[in-house]
Amino acid sequence: MCLCMLIENNIPAFVGGIVLGIAGIVLCGINYLIYKKIAEKKTRTLLSIIDDNEEKLANILEKGNDLLKTDLI
């Protein structure tokens, strides 16, 4: 677009700017879709790890609660 503003009646530069702009928008859209797939994949793997650790923590807390109830501490 800069070339169009500097040089009068420069239709090829104007058309080239539009084509480059549309190509940039398309590439941004593709990049966004790739990002969403990668984020979804990592979220799925992390959720399984979080669920496993949550179960382990719940078991440890139950054992600690049982110790407090029996007054062994």
MODELLER restraints for C-alpha pairs under 7 A, 6 or more apart:
rsr = mdl.restraints
at = mdl.atoms
rsr.add(forms.Gaussian(group=physical.xy_distance, feature=features.Distance(at['CA:1:A'], at['CA:14:A']), mean=6.26, stdev=0.5))
rsr.add(forms.Gaussian(group=physical.xy_distance, feature=features.Distance(at['CA:1:A'], at['CA:17:A']), mean=5.60, stdev=0.5))
rsr.add(forms.Gaussian(group=physical.xy_distance, feature=features.Distance(at['CA:3:A'], at['CA:13:A']), mean=6.26, stdev=0.5))
rsr.add(forms.Gaussian(group=physical.xy_distance, feature=features.Distance(at['CA:4:A'], at['CA:10:A']), mean=5.83, stdev=0.5))
rsr.add(forms.Gaussian(group=physical.xy_distance, feature=features.Distance(at['CA:4:A'], at['CA:13:A']), mean=6.00, stdev=0.5))
rsr.add(forms.Gaussian(group=physical.xy_distance, feature=features.Distance(at['CA:4:A'], at['CA:14:A']), mean=5.65, stdev=0.5))
rsr.add(forms.Gaussian(group=physical.xy_distance, feature=features.Distance(at['CA:67:A'], at['CA:73:A']), mean=6.86, stdev=0.5))
